[in-house]
């Protein structure tokens, strides 16, 4: 009896003072009691634990496993087992616990209980998880790093390779080990070359060395190898496939050769300036354009470049170079270069800034074009244009003069003759009264004569309205508007000045012809209900504005190759140093605006009319 009591005292002492968490649980999994260490472990007091079960402490993912263990213990299938599981403490923290579970039998089922000894293994599990994650990360890096890695013995036997090695060369590690392949002989079939590679493997740690290697499918690759030696003598080879880079370098060399040839043929050079270091690069063609020795040091190029600039252009270029650091956009400059032989070349220089990720300009590069031949061709073309425009002006004047003459002759000669015929015909009727049939024929002839007289007047007016010469531009505009309104039914509103005495005959003719062509276009294409015509003198110019409220011309219609009428109007204005613009808004109409400077005379190249 005393021994039993002593044992209970010892058990209670061990139970309470143990550093391990100990708890008694009934066969249903409910807590009966727990020692201080267990309470501290889970954060609950004894009283709180008696209202809980083991499953209440288990993390959600571990509940099923704990349920199975409790069932096995209750059935007596397992008396002792150990399990690692996650527990949720009272404060919500998840901890790892290693439970040593034992079934303690009693005299009956009510006295039988489960004893669990819990040890906090969170730190060990976390350390293990971290180590496992690090190993997994290293393995993934090893397998996915874009370089070849191999482990070999001093004798040259491969021990391990990564996936990039297998992918690049075509052999798998399993094949190499299973078939005991001499991988060095396979990759380097030339014996002398293979011995060179093996010496590289046997040497101490080396710098990067390039080798040509043959793959399983027969391709020849350029591989850059470096090797390091581990403490056990294992040689670790690190290889980079530089085949693409080598091909790119070769292609770049070819491109540079092609570029140099292209620049030479097109007289186009290039340059680049590192803003931070001040280093200046010129292409070979740039040296040739400015006739400067390619061996000239970079620091001297800027000074020699300015010496080549034409004295009249040099201040502008120097000022541009001073302002360049503040310029963030691309820009162009045209200047002349004076070569050592005294010849002058025209240069077109386009400059492009290069910024880093912060927006700071770190480099400028440019394209230098010798456009001398183009400038000379443009000058010749301008001269031809000027001569052609002078000729066109003369033809225009001659045509107007011829129209004026023909209109006058038709009006005076043919009109008078037809009037005389009508008078004579009337006299004959009075002198010799006709019978009914003859009277009908005479009336028909008289009507034909009347219609012919009207046609003569119309043709004469269309050739050259006499009102333009006799009364002036304002009256001619009014007459044209009335004719347009009567012919088309489109209402025409006029805003005219009181006096047109300052408008000479040439400008009056050009304005009137442009108005006629504009009204013709409105009648043909606009489908307008109203046209507004404004004629005014402003700032030394005569201005004609014609606006209709029709369908509105589109940009495609205005720029179409068949729009000869607009081209003719624009050319008429240009001949008098004027300008003509046409602007259409779909659904709102079209506006034609003409502005021609007032002058007493006009000059076309070397030809002048007054």
Secondary structure, DSSP 8 states (H G I E B T S, - for coil): -HHHHHHHHHHHHHHHH-SSEEEEE-TTSBEEEE-HHHHHHHT--HHHHTT-BHHHHB-GGGHHHHHHHHHHHHHTS-SEEEEEEEEE-TTS-EEEEEEEEEEE--SSGGG-EEEEEEEE-HHHHHHHHHHHHHHHHHHHHHHHSSSEEEEE-TT--EEEE-HHHHHHHS--HHHHHHTT--HHHHH--SHHHHHHHHHHHHSSS---EEEEEE-TTS-EEEEEEEEEE-TTS-EEEEEEE-HHHHHHHHHHHHHHHHHHHHHHHHTEEEEEEETTT--EEE-HHHHHHHT--TTS-HHHHHHHHHHHB-HHHHHHHHHHHHHHTT--S-EEEEEEEE-TTS-EEEEEEEEEEEE-TTS-EEEEEEEEEE-HHHHHHHHHHHHHHHHHHHHHHHHHHHHHHHHHHHHHHIIIIIHHHHHHHHHHHHHHHHHS---HHHHHHHHHHHHHHHHHHHHHHHHHHHHS-HHHHHT-HHHHHHHHHHHHHHHH--EEEEE--S--TTS-HHHHHHHHHHHHHHHHHIIIII--SEEEEEEEEETTEEEEEEEE-SS---HHHHT-TT-HHHHHHHHHHHHTT-EEEEEEETTTEEEEEEEEE--S-EEETTEEE-
